[in-house]
Amino acid sequence: MSAPSAEERRHLVEQILASVDPRLAPGLREAVARPGPSPLPGSSQTVVLAGHRSAGKSRLLPMVARMLARPGLDLDAHLERLHGRPLRRWVAEAPQEFRAAERRALQGLPAGGLVAVGGGFLSHHPDALTGLFTLVVPICFDTYRERLLTDRTRPRLRADMSLEEELSAVFHEREVLHARVPTVALEDFLRGCLAPEVPL
C-alpha cells in the first residue's frame, strides 16, 4: 500500500472529521487548524485505535489505514474468527476469559500494524499499550448513550443495573481510567498528518 499524497491526506482528514461524534466534530476541526503537538507513529510502531464503545473505531479504521498505508485489523472481529465464539455471548458468559483473550491477541500481533481494539481495552489493559501509539477516538457521553440505547447488539456489562445506570457508570468510570493512560488525541494526530513533507 503506497503512502497517500498531501492532497489525499487532506481528503482523509476531512473524511475522518466527518465520521467522528458530530457533537465533537466542530471543536476537533478547530483544534486541527491550531498550532499544537502533531505526533505520528514510527514505521515499526503498532498503532492502536482505542476509546469507548460506539466511538467509531471500526468506522475510522479503514481511513486511518489508508492514511498510514498499513492494513488495519479489528481486534473484536479477529477474536470472533479466531475462537469461533460470538463476542456478545462471550463477554456476558465469561468476561475474564474474554479479557485475557483480547490481551493475548493484541500481544500476538506483529509490530508495526494498525488495530482497533474494543471499548474496554484501554481501561482493562493499559500496560499492554506501553510503547504503542494509542490513538483515542473521542465521543461525548450524550452520543455514547444515544448510540448504545439504539444498538442492542452490544453486550451488557452490568446486568444488575438498568441500562441507563450501566451506561452512565461505565462511561464515567472508564473516562477516569482512560485519563491515566498515555495516549494521542485524534486532533493532534490529524494535525501531524496535514504537516507538509510528512513521511507517513
Residue pairs with C-beta under 8 A, 6 or more apart in sequence:
1 65
1 66
1 69
1 70
1 71
2 69
3 69
3 199
3 200
4 12
4 66
4 67
4 69
4 200
6 196
8 66
9 67
9 193
9 194
9 198
9 200
10 194
12 63
12 66
12 67
12 193
13 32
13 67
13 190
13 193
13 194
15 63
16 60
16 63
16 64
16 67
16 186
16 190
17 25
17 28
17 29
17 32
17 190
18 25
19 56
19 59
19 60
19 63
20 28
20 56
20 60
20 137
20 138
20 139
20 186
21 55
21 56
21 138
21 139
21 140
21 143
22 143
23 140
23 142
23 143
24 138
24 139
24 140
24 143
28 138
28 186
28 187
28 190
31 185
31 187
31 191
32 187
32 190
32 191
32 194
34 191
36 187
36 188
36 191
37 188
37 191
38 188
38 189
38 191
38 192
38 195
39 133
39 184
39 188
39 189
39 192
40 189
40 192
40 193
40 198
40 200
41 47
41 68
41 133
42 133
43 112
44 111
44 112
45 111
45 112
45 131
45 132
45 133
46 109
46 111
46 112
46 113
46 114
46 115
46 132
46 133
47 64
47 68
47 70
47 113
47 114
47 115
47 132
47 133
47 135
48 106
48 115
48 116
48 117
48 121
48 129
48 132
48 133
48 134
48 135
49 57
49 60
49 61
49 64
49 114
49 115
49 116
49 117
49 135
49 137
50 57
50 116
50 117
50 121
50 122
50 129
50 134
50 135
50 136
50 137
50 183
51 57
51 119
51 122
51 136
51 137
51 138
51 139
51 178
52 119
52 139
52 144
52 171
52 174
53 118
53 119
53 120
53 144
53 148
53 154
54 119
54 139
54 143
54 144
54 147
54 148
54 151
54 154
55 119
55 137
55 138
55 139
55 144
56 137
56 139
57 74
57 116
57 117
57 137
58 74
58 116
60 116
60 137
61 72
61 74
61 114
61 116
62 72
64 72
64 114
64 135
65 71
65 72
65 114
67 193
67 200
68 114
68 200
69 200
70 112
70 113
70 114
71 113
71 114
72 113
72 114
72 115
72 116
73 109
73 113
73 114
73 115
73 116
74 115
74 116
75 102
75 105
75 106
75 115
75 116
75 117
75 118
75 121
76 87
76 102
76 116
76 117
76 118
78 105
79 85
79 87
79 98
79 101
79 102
79 105
80 86
80 87
82 105
83 90
83 101
87 98
87 118
87 155
88 153
88 154
88 155
89 155
90 97
90 98
91 98
91 155
91 157
92 155
92 156
92 159
99 120
99 124
99 125
102 117
102 118
102 121
102 124
102 125
103 124
103 125
103 128
106 115
106 117
106 121
106 125
106 128
107 128
109 115
119 174
120 157
120 174
121 128
121 129
122 129
122 134
122 136
122 174
122 177
122 178
122 181
122 183
123 173
123 174
123 177
123 178
126 177
126 180
126 181
129 181
129 182
129 183
133 184
134 181
134 182
134 183
134 184
135 183
135 184
135 186
135 189
136 178
136 183
136 184
136 185
136 186
137 186
138 185
138 186
139 147
141 168
141 171
141 172
144 167
144 171
145 164
145 167
145 168
145 171
148 154
148 163
148 167
149 163
149 167
156 163
156 166
157 166
157 170
158 165
158 166
158 169
158 170
161 169
192 198
193 200
